[in-house]
Amino acid sequence: MANTVIRSEIPYTQARLASLIKVRGSLGGYVPDGNRIPSLGNQMQLLGAVTKVKVDVTRGSAERRELNYDTYGNIIEMVPGLVSFDVAFDRVWLYEASMLEACGFGGHTLEFQTRPMLFQLLLPRPANSTVPDKTIVLVDCWLKDNPATWSVDNKDDLRIVQTVNIACGGIFEI
């Protein structure tokens, strides 16, 4: 045990980052405060990398209908509902930790996430492009699931691969 390193902080994570979208996050969640979000970017830790991010922005609606005898049931107006954001990280490559653990929460079950997360997605620009890299910020995020697939392709190469679904309170680009 002479070379054994004992860690007392959150589980150590590494990522395969070549040509992938890097994911950074606030460890152990954060206290939502819209004025502080830009300054939190420096405090976030690299959590892993993904090959695909799917963002579903949806809005429900309600119908206001006519109640008069002659036109009963005709739609008068469509009333828009609230916008919701659902994000899915596909193929999150994490080592030695589930997504929940990499975010600074203990255990593998969702009840350990007691505060919302703040995520940054660092999107690489296309090769030979003058367009700058993009950074997308996901605020007030809650993990909706924490599935895991442990796989070993080569000796001593344990990977935890996940497709993680997240509900977000908002999305913006910086």
Secondary structure, 3 states (H helix, E strand, C coil): CCCCCCCCCCCCCCCCCCCCEEEEECCCCCCCCCCCHHHHHHHCEEEEEECEEEEEEEEEEEEEECCCCCCCCCEEEEEEEEEEEEEEEEEEEECCCCHHHHCCCCCCCHHHCCCCEEEEEEECCCCCCCCCCEEEEEEEEEECCCCCEEEECCCCCEEEEEEEEEEECEEEEC
